[in-house]
Protein backbone atom coordinates (compact mmCIF):
# COMPACT_ATOMS: atom_id res chain seq x y z
CA UNK A 1 0.00 0.00 0.00
CA UNK A 2 2.88 2.35 0.72
CA UNK A 3 3.87 2.16 -2.95
CA UNK A 4 0.48 3.52 -3.99
CA UNK A 5 0.72 6.21 -1.32
CA UNK A 6 4.10 7.24 -2.73
CA UNK A 7 2.53 7.59 -6.19
CA UNK A 8 -0.34 9.63 -4.74
CA UNK A 9 2.11 11.93 -2.96
CA UNK A 10 4.03 12.46 -6.19
CA UNK A 11 0.81 13.12 -8.08
CA UNK A 12 -0.39 15.61 -5.47
CA UNK A 13 2.93 17.47 -5.48
CA UNK A 14 2.97 17.61 -9.29
CA UNK A 15 6.10 15.48 -9.62
CA UNK A 16 6.49 12.83 -12.29
CA UNK A 17 5.68 9.30 -11.18
CA UNK A 18 8.80 7.43 -12.20
CA UNK A 19 11.01 4.80 -10.59
CA UNK A 20 13.51 7.27 -9.14
CA UNK A 21 10.85 9.51 -7.58
CA UNK A 22 8.80 6.64 -6.15
CA UNK A 23 11.95 5.07 -4.71
CA UNK A 24 13.01 8.40 -3.17
CA UNK A 25 9.63 8.89 -1.47
CA UNK A 26 9.62 5.33 -0.13
CA UNK A 27 13.19 5.57 1.16
CA UNK A 28 12.40 8.90 2.83
CA UNK A 29 9.55 7.11 4.62
CA UNK A 30 11.89 4.35 5.78
CA UNK A 31 10.42 1.64 3.56
CA UNK A 32 12.60 -1.26 2.42
CA UNK A 33 12.08 -0.71 -1.32
CA UNK A 34 11.58 -3.64 -3.69
CA UNK A 35 12.67 -2.56 -7.16
CA UNK A 36 10.30 -4.98 -8.91
CA UNK A 37 7.29 -3.52 -7.10
CA UNK A 38 8.35 0.01 -8.01
CA UNK A 39 8.70 -0.97 -11.67
CA UNK A 40 5.31 -2.70 -11.65
CA UNK A 41 3.63 0.33 -10.08
CA UNK A 42 5.16 2.80 -12.52
CA UNK A 43 4.23 0.58 -15.48
CA UNK A 44 0.66 0.16 -14.19
CA UNK A 45 0.23 3.90 -13.75
CA UNK A 46 1.70 4.84 -17.11
CA UNK A 47 -1.65 5.39 -18.88
CA UNK A 48 -3.79 6.12 -15.82
CA UNK A 49 -5.28 9.51 -15.00
CA UNK A 50 -4.95 9.38 -11.23
CA UNK A 51 -7.38 12.24 -10.63
CA UNK A 52 -10.11 10.39 -12.57
CA UNK A 53 -9.33 7.17 -10.70
CA UNK A 54 -9.61 8.95 -7.35
CA UNK A 55 -12.95 10.50 -8.31
CA UNK A 56 -14.24 7.13 -9.52
CA UNK A 57 -13.12 5.42 -6.33
CA UNK A 58 -14.80 8.05 -4.19
CA UNK A 59 -18.07 7.55 -6.08
CA UNK A 60 -18.14 3.74 -5.77
CA UNK A 61 -19.03 3.46 -2.06
CA UNK A 62 -21.90 5.92 -2.40
CA UNK A 63 -23.39 4.01 -5.33
CA UNK A 64 -22.96 0.68 -3.52
CA UNK A 65 -24.64 1.93 -0.34
CA UNK A 66 -27.85 2.93 -2.11
CA UNK A 67 -28.43 -0.52 -3.63
CA UNK A 68 -27.35 -2.59 -0.64
CA UNK A 69 -30.57 -4.57 -0.07
CA UNK A 70 -31.23 -5.12 -3.75
CA UNK A 71 -27.84 -6.73 -4.30
CA UNK A 72 -27.83 -8.94 -1.19
CA UNK A 73 -29.04 -11.95 -3.18
CA UNK A 74 -26.19 -11.79 -5.63
CA UNK A 75 -23.72 -11.29 -2.78
CA UNK A 76 -25.00 -14.46 -1.14
CA UNK A 77 -24.65 -16.32 -4.43
CA UNK A 78 -21.07 -15.07 -4.78
CA UNK A 79 -20.26 -16.24 -1.26
CA UNK A 80 -21.69 -19.68 -2.02
CA UNK A 81 -19.60 -19.90 -5.19
CA UNK A 82 -16.49 -18.81 -3.30
CA UNK A 83 -17.09 -21.44 -0.61
CA UNK A 84 -17.46 -24.19 -3.21
CA UNK A 85 -14.28 -23.06 -4.95
CA UNK A 86 -12.41 -23.12 -1.64
CA UNK A 87 -13.57 -26.68 -1.02
CA UNK A 88 -12.30 -27.72 -4.45
CA UNK A 89 -8.92 -25.97 -4.26
CA UNK A 90 -7.74 -25.39 -0.68
CA UNK A 91 -4.20 -24.49 -1.85
CA UNK A 92 -5.52 -21.41 -3.65
CA UNK A 93 -7.43 -20.17 -0.60
CA UNK A 94 -4.72 -17.82 0.66
CA UNK A 95 -3.93 -16.29 -2.71
CA UNK A 96 -7.57 -15.91 -3.77
CA UNK A 97 -8.59 -14.45 -0.42
CA UNK A 98 -5.94 -11.74 -0.58
CA UNK A 99 -6.91 -10.79 -4.10
CA UNK A 100 -10.60 -10.62 -3.20
CA UNK A 101 -9.79 -8.43 -0.18
CA UNK A 102 -7.75 -6.06 -2.33
CA UNK A 103 -10.50 -5.85 -4.93
CA UNK A 104 -13.22 -5.25 -2.38
CA UNK A 105 -11.31 -2.57 -0.49
CA UNK A 106 -10.45 -0.46 -3.52
CA UNK A 107 -12.67 -1.37 -6.42
CA UNK A 108 -12.21 1.98 -8.17
CA UNK A 109 -8.51 1.99 -7.46
CA UNK A 110 -8.05 -1.21 -9.44
CA UNK A 111 -7.28 0.98 -12.45
CA UNK A 112 -4.16 2.15 -10.64
CA UNK A 113 -2.72 -1.36 -10.60
CA UNK A 114 -3.37 -2.37 -14.19
Phi, psi and omega in degrees: 000326181297335178292318178293319178300320179299317178296320179294321177297314179297318179298314182296324181276354178085008179275155179291139177270096178227173185301316181296316182291317179297316179299318180298317179296315181295317179295322178297331179273358178083021181273138174283103190281131173258115184303322182295324179290323178296314180299317180296318179296311181298319179295320181292329183270358185306314183250022183255132172271104187298321179300317177296320180295321179294316179297318179296318181293323180291330182279336184298311181299323180295319179291322180290328183289328183286334182251025185303311184286329181290331183262004183296327179296315180290330177294320178295319178298318179296320178296319179298317179297318181296320179296319180291325177293322178296321180294326181283325185225078183294336179293332182272359185301313182295311182297312181297320181297319179294318180294319179296320179297316180297317181294318183290327184279340181213057185307312181287340180276356179302331178298333182288339185256358177078000000 
